[in-house]
Amino acid sequence: MNKKNSQIYLEDEQNDFFYEKNKSNINITFNRISFIFFIFSIIFLIYSIHLIHLGSRKSNTEKINISRTLTDKLYRADIVDRNNRYLVKTVSSIDIGISTKKVIDQKKLILNLKYIFPNKDYSIIESKLKNKNFFYFEKKISEDNYEKIMKLGDKSIQAEEKLTRIYPEKNYLVI
């Protein structure tokens, strides 16, 4: 061995055996990114648990005919007295109108309408189709005829639903 390379180096490290006890015995240090990730993951976990809880709850409500009230913007309930006699009754009626600007084939439209309403005077309707922009073809139409007209699929036919209040005691209508 070479005696030149055998030098001894002494290092003085005082902090190697330094031990400081924490009061909480937890020595956690976060940098900013891991701290933000930790907070967002906890918030995500809380909302997920809450969402799962709400989704698994059973509904206590009875199934009521909600479709009538949600689809009709103008729906009004009937008013009855203590003896279940109607004070005010709501009656739904449908009016059918024809927009002449949207008519594609006038002969086909009149032929289809003659099939559904055979008792109408179609010479007047033909003149209205030529002269006006919009006119009412039938007012207070029945449900069967309404379904037949809507099955035609003509864009010029427009339905308008109206609710009418009937007062049976006083024998008059309010529209």
Secondary structure, 3 states (H helix, E strand, C coil): CCCCCCCCCCCCCCCCCCCCCCCCCCCCCCCHHHHHHHHHHHHHHHHHHHHHHHHHCCCCCCCCCHHHHHHCCCCCCCEECCCCCEEEEEEEEEEEEEEHHHCCCHHHHHHHHHHHCCCCCHHHHHHHHHHCCEEEEEEEECHHHHHHHHHHCCCCEEEEEEEEEEECCCCEEEC
